[in-house]
């Protein structure tokens, strides 16, 4: 069973070697690794070609910059594997990630498992010096309703935690207009198609805490969250979408109420009144100066 590992990279050459090293060290050896250079202007191409020269299992593709979704779609078009493994260029896999997941597919062949999700850990510089994950993953969360209503408020699943039956991606494209939240759309699409999921509760994926990553930009993430809502409507049942919209409205109402309360409390605080008095006094003094000059 061939595994297609899709590694998109945009100006992350400094991390790419570590990611590809984790692919090279996999105990399961029947894989192809598709490195998609998304129009990088750093030395991504040089790094990728070094690995391509190392083994013909590494395949290198260059494309004009189109974003993460576009790069992943390019990888999916080329992939020939029975299973799909995504790996962002700044992340890493444990040595047994593929083998452990493939063993589960084989063990539960009669149950037609289509997705194996492993646990994960986080790291800054070295995966060997990792910390606990930012959320708690459990099998009861791996369903359409949870991914729709609890995504990022309770949990999210790093995309490289999954090993996927390649047939799930027939007819699917990551939305290229989105510059974030595209993985959320993917998980919703997959859980709408199947809930034949097995959770391998071992940390086999390593997620880099990258201060320059997209997820650190709150405005960027919020903008793409709103855009993602358009795509969600076409993926999930209408009743679920209405429930989602109601929850979104409640969350926004709660946020607005908190903001109004904060403003009210500040305006009634001694600090605000003292500052306001100083500003008013300063303005009056300035006004007197202007009036004197005009006489």
C-alpha positions in Angstrom: 0.0 0.0 0.0 1.6 3.2 -1.2 1.4 6.3 0.9 1.6 9.7 -0.9 3.1 12.4 1.4 2.3 15.9 0.3 4.7 18.6 1.5 3.8 22.2 0.4 6.6 24.7 1.0 6.6 28.5 0.7 9.8 30.3 1.9 10.3 27.7 4.6 13.6 26.2 3.4 15.1 26.6 6.9 12.6 24.0 8.1 12.2 21.8 5.1 15.2 19.6 5.7 13.9 18.6 9.1 10.5 17.7 7.7 11.9 15.6 4.9 14.3 14.0 7.2 11.3 12.7 9.2 9.9 11.3 6.0 13.2 9.6 5.1 13.4 7.9 8.5 9.9 6.4 8.3 10.0 2.7 9.3 7.3 2.1 6.6 9.1 2.5 3.3 6.4 2.2 0.6 5.9 5.9 0.2 6.3 8.8 -2.3 6.9 12.3 -1.1 5.7 15.1 -3.3 7.4 18.4 -2.4 5.4 21.4 -3.8 7.4 24.6 -4.1 4.7 27.3 -4.0 6.8 30.0 -5.7 9.3 30.4 -3.0 12.1 33.0 -3.3 14.4 31.4 -0.8 16.5 28.2 -1.3 13.5 25.8 -1.1 14.4 24.4 -4.6 18.0 23.6 -3.7 16.9 21.7 -0.5 14.1 19.8 -2.4 16.5 18.8 -5.2 19.0 17.5 -2.7 16.4 15.1 -1.5 15.2 14.3 -5.0 18.8 13.3 -5.8 18.9 11.2 -2.7 15.9 9.0 -3.7 13.5 8.8 -6.6 10.7 8.5 -3.9 11.0 12.3 -3.5 9.2 14.1 -6.3 9.7 17.9 -6.8 7.2 20.2 -8.3 7.5 24.0 -8.8 4.4 26.2 -9.2 3.6 29.9 -9.2 2.7 31.1 -5.7 -1.0 30.5 -5.1 -1.2 29.7 -1.4 -1.3 26.6 0.8 -4.6 25.3 -0.6 -3.3 25.6 -4.1 0.0 23.8 -3.2 -1.9 20.9 -1.6 -4.2 20.6 -4.6 -1.2 20.3 -6.8 0.1 17.5 -4.6 -3.2 15.7 -4.7 -3.3 15.9 -8.5 0.1 14.1 -8.7 -0.4 11.7 -5.9 -0.7 8.0 -6.9 -0.9 6.4 -3.4 -3.6 4.4 -1.7 -3.3 6.7 1.3 -2.6 10.4 1.7 -0.4 12.0 4.4 -0.1 15.8 4.6 3.0 17.4 6.1 3.6 21.1 6.2 7.2 22.1 5.7 7.7 23.3 9.3 6.3 20.2 11.0 7.6 16.7 11.5 6.5 13.1 11.8 7.6 10.4 14.2 9.5 7.5 12.8 6.6 5.1 13.2 3.8 7.5 12.0 3.1 5.7 8.7 3.7 2.1 10.0 1.5 2.6 13.0 -1.3 4.0 10.9 -1.0 1.4 8.2 -1.1 -1.4 10.9 -4.4 0.0 12.0 -5.9 0.0 8.5 -4.8 -3.7 8.1 -6.0 -4.7 11.6 -9.5 -3.3 11.1 -9.8 -4.1 7.4 -13.2 -5.6 7.9 -14.5 -2.4 9.5 -13.5 -0.3 6.4 -11.6 2.3 8.5 -10.9 5.3 6.2 -9.0 7.7 8.5 -6.5 7.0 11.2 -5.8 10.0 13.5 -2.8 10.0 15.8 -2.1 12.3 18.7 0.5 15.0 18.5 3.0 17.1 20.5 4.3 20.6 20.0 7.9 22.0 19.6 9.7 25.2 19.0 13.1 24.1 17.5 13.6 20.4 18.2 10.9 17.8 18.0 12.8 15.8 20.5 12.2 18.6 23.0 8.4 18.7 22.7 5.6 19.8 24.9 2.0 18.7 25.5 -0.5 19.5 22.7 -2.6 22.7 22.7 -5.8 20.6 22.9 -7.1 17.2 24.1 -8.0 14.9 21.2 -10.5 12.1 21.8 -12.6 9.8 19.6 -15.9 11.4 20.6 -14.8 14.6 18.8 -14.2 13.0 15.5 -17.6 13.6 13.9 -19.2 16.3 11.8 -21.1 18.1 14.6 -18.0 18.4 16.8 -15.8 19.7 14.0 -18.5 22.1 12.9 -19.4 23.5 16.4 -16.3 23.0 18.5 -13.5 23.7 16.1 -10.9 25.9 17.7 -13.1 26.7 20.7 -12.4 23.2 22.1 -10.1 21.5 19.7 -8.6 21.3 16.2 -6.8 18.5 14.5 -3.4 19.3 12.9 -3.6 18.1 9.4 -0.6 15.8 9.6 -2.2 13.8 12.4 -4.3 12.1 9.8 -3.6 9.3 7.4 -6.4 9.2 4.8 -7.8 6.7 2.4 -7.1 8.4 -0.9 -10.6 7.7 -2.3 -11.9 10.3 0.2 -10.4 13.1 -1.9 -12.1 12.2 -5.1 -14.1 15.3 -6.0 -12.5 17.4 -3.2 -10.3 20.5 -3.7 -8.9 22.7 -1.0 -10.6 26.2 -1.5 -7.9 28.3 -3.0 -9.6 31.6 -2.2 -9.0 30.8 1.5 -5.6 31.6 3.0 -6.4 30.0 6.3 -9.1 27.6 7.6 -8.8 25.4 4.6 -8.0 22.4 6.8 -11.2 23.0 8.7 -13.1 22.8 5.4 -11.2 19.5 4.6 -12.1 17.9 7.9 -15.8 19.0 7.6 -15.9 17.5 4.0 -14.3 14.2 5.2 -16.5 13.8 8.3 -19.5 14.5 6.1 -18.5 11.6 3.9 -17.4 9.1 6.7 -17.0 8.7 10.4 -15.1 5.4 10.0 -12.2 6.8 12.0 -9.7 5.2 14.3 -7.9 7.2 17.0 -4.3 6.0 17.7 -3.6 7.8 21.0 0.1 8.1 20.5 2.0 11.3 19.7 3.2 10.6 16.2 2.9 14.1 14.7 4.9 17.1 15.8 3.5 20.6 15.4 5.9 23.5 15.3 5.0 26.6 17.2 6.0 29.1 14.5 5.7 32.8 15.6 5.7 33.8 11.9 3.0 31.3 11.0 -0.5 32.4 9.7 -2.3 31.2 12.8 -0.5 33.9 14.9 -2.3 36.7 12.9 -5.8 37.0 14.6 -7.2 39.4 12.0 -6.1 37.2 9.2 -7.7 34.1 10.8 -10.9 35.9 11.5 -11.2 37.2 8.0 -10.8 33.7 6.6 -13.2 32.3 9.2 -15.9 34.5 7.7 -14.9 33.4 4.1 -15.0 29.8 5.1 -18.6 30.1 6.2 -19.5 30.3 2.5 -17.9 27.0 1.7 -19.4 25.3 4.7 -22.9 25.8 3.4 -22.2 23.6 0.4 -20.6 20.8 2.4 -22.9 20.1 5.3 -26.7 19.4 5.7 -28.8 22.6 5.9 -30.1 21.8 9.4 -26.5 21.6 10.7 -25.6 24.9 8.9 -28.5 26.7 10.6 -27.4 25.4 14.0 -23.8 26.6 13.1 -25.1 30.1 12.2 -27.1 30.4 15.4 -24.0 29.5 17.4 -22.0 32.1 15.5 -24.6 34.8 16.3 -24.6 33.8 20.0 -20.8 34.0 20.1 -20.8 37.4 18.5 -23.5 38.6 20.8 -21.5 37.3 23.8 -18.3 39.1 22.5 -20.2 42.4 22.0 -21.7 42.2 25.5 -18.3 41.6 27.0 -16.9 44.5 25.0 -19.7 46.9 26.1 -19.3 45.8 29.8 -15.5 46.4 29.5 -16.1 49.9 28.1 -18.7 50.7 30.7 -16.5 49.6 33.5 -13.5 51.6 32.2 -15.6 54.8 31.7 -16.7 54.5 35.3 -13.2 53.8 36.7 -11.2 56.4 38.6 -8.4 56.1 36.0 -10.8 57.1 33.1 -12.3 60.0 35.1 -8.9 61.3 36.2 -7.5 61.1 32.6 -10.6 62.7 31.2 -10.3 65.6 33.7 -6.7 66.2 32.8 -7.5 66.3 29.1 -10.4 68.7 29.7 -8.2 71.0 31.8 -5.5 70.9 29.2 -8.0 71.7 26.4 -9.3 74.7 28.4 -5.8 76.0 28.9 -5.1 75.6 25.2 -8.3 77.4 24.3 -7.5 80.4 26.6 -4.1 80.7 24.9 -5.7 80.7 21.5 -8.2 83.4 22.6 -5.5 85.6 24.0 -3.6 85.4 20.7 -6.6 86.5 18.8 -7.2 89.6 20.9 
